[in-house]
């Protein structure tokens, strides 16, 4: 495969559940063009879907008048994905994310939801949540690196 050149792709979608699949497909297509292994593409798709669902549900509070932006920036060795919403940011700082107790969740002792941030951090090489200041959007920035030795 020839050396991949940098590329930027932007998607804007309504704050409506189901549209996270558009972002997943777009991220998957870009990652395939870059030469990512199938397992890493699946990790990326899950992380992007979780980030988009959080932006739709928590950032934009399901307000369909607001949109979610997804910006993919591909370089020779990594793919950066920013998922942008109009929310005020996180209540819980990402460094304070508690590892979920799967057994407790399965037995109904904990809310079955609330695993998105933990999952995102586990699936990508970098995850950063940026809180918007006055009049500015919030976003999550994901980076997944191309493992050239695994080909």
C-alpha positions in Angstrom: 0.0 0.0 0.0 1.3 3.5 -0.8 2.0 6.0 1.9 -1.2 7.6 3.2 -1.3 11.4 2.8 -3.2 13.6 5.4 -6.9 14.1 4.9 -9.7 15.8 6.8 -13.3 14.7 6.7 -16.2 16.5 8.5 -19.7 15.2 9.2 -22.6 17.2 10.8 -25.6 15.3 11.9 -28.8 15.9 13.9 -28.9 15.2 17.6 -31.1 12.1 17.0 -30.3 8.6 18.2 -29.3 6.4 15.3 -27.2 9.0 13.5 -24.2 7.8 15.5 -24.1 5.1 12.8 -23.3 7.7 10.2 -20.2 8.7 12.2 -19.3 5.1 12.7 -19.4 4.3 9.0 -17.4 7.4 8.1 -14.7 6.7 10.7 -14.6 3.0 9.5 -14.2 4.0 5.9 -11.4 6.5 6.6 -9.6 3.9 8.8 -9.8 1.3 6.1 -8.3 3.7 3.6 -5.5 4.3 6.0 -4.8 0.5 6.4 -6.0 -0.1 9.9 -6.5 -3.8 10.9 -10.1 -4.9 11.2 -9.9 -5.3 15.0 -8.8 -1.7 15.5 -11.5 -0.5 13.1 -14.1 -2.2 15.3 -12.6 -0.5 18.4 -12.7 2.8 16.6 -16.3 2.3 15.6 -17.4 1.5 19.1 -15.5 4.5 20.6 -17.0 6.9 18.0 -20.5 5.6 18.5 -20.2 6.0 22.3 -18.8 9.5 21.9 -21.6 10.5 19.5 -24.3 9.0 21.7 -23.0 10.9 24.7 -22.9 14.1 22.6 -26.5 13.6 21.4 -27.9 12.5 24.8 -25.9 14.5 27.3 -24.3 17.3 25.4 -27.2 18.4 23.2 -29.9 16.8 25.5 -31.7 15.2 22.5 -32.5 18.6 21.1 -32.8 18.0 17.3 -32.4 21.7 16.6 -28.7 21.2 17.7 -26.2 19.2 15.7 -23.3 17.0 16.4 -20.1 17.6 14.5 -17.5 14.9 13.8 -14.1 15.9 12.4 -11.7 13.2 11.3 -8.1 14.2 10.8 -6.0 11.4 9.2 -2.2 11.5 9.1 0.4 8.9 8.1 0.4 7.2 11.5 -2.9 8.1 13.3 -6.5 9.1 13.0 -7.9 11.8 15.3 -11.7 12.1 15.7 -13.3 15.1 17.4 -17.0 14.7 18.4 -18.4 18.2 19.0 -21.6 19.2 20.7 -23.2 22.3 22.2 -23.2 21.1 25.8 -21.4 22.6 28.7 -19.1 19.6 29.2 -18.7 16.9 31.8 -19.9 16.8 35.4 -17.2 14.2 36.2 -13.7 14.9 35.1 -12.3 12.1 32.9 -9.5 11.4 35.3 -12.1 10.6 37.9 -13.9 7.9 35.8 -14.5 4.9 38.0 -14.0 1.5 36.5 -17.5 -0.1 36.3 -18.2 -3.2 38.2 -19.7 -5.5 35.6 -20.9 -8.1 38.1 -22.8 -5.5 40.1 -24.4 -4.1 36.9 -25.4 -7.6 35.7 -27.1 -8.3 39.1 -29.0 -5.0 39.0 -27.0 -3.5 41.9 -25.7 -0.7 39.7 -27.2 1.3 36.9 -26.5 -0.7 33.7 -25.6 2.5 31.9 -22.7 4.8 32.5 -19.9 2.8 30.9 -19.3 5.1 27.8 -16.3 7.1 29.0 -14.6 4.0 30.5 -15.2 2.1 27.2 -13.9 4.9 25.1 -10.7 5.2 27.1 -10.2 1.4 26.9 -10.6 1.3 23.1 -8.4 4.2 21.8 -4.9 5.3 22.3 -5.8 8.8 23.6 -9.1 10.3 24.8 -9.5 13.9 25.9 -12.7 15.7 27.0 -12.7 19.4 26.5 -15.3 21.6 28.1 -16.5 24.5 26.2 -16.1 28.0 27.7 -18.7 30.8 27.3 -20.4 30.3 24.0 -18.1 27.6 22.8 -18.8 23.9 22.1 -17.5 21.0 24.1 -15.8 18.0 22.4 -14.2 14.7 22.9 -10.9 14.1 21.1 -10.0 10.5 20.3 -6.8 9.3 18.7 -6.1 5.8 17.4 -2.6 5.0 16.1 -1.9 2.9 13.0 0.1 -0.2 14.0 2.3 -0.6 10.9 4.1 -3.7 12.3 0.9 -5.7 12.7 0.3 -5.9 8.9 
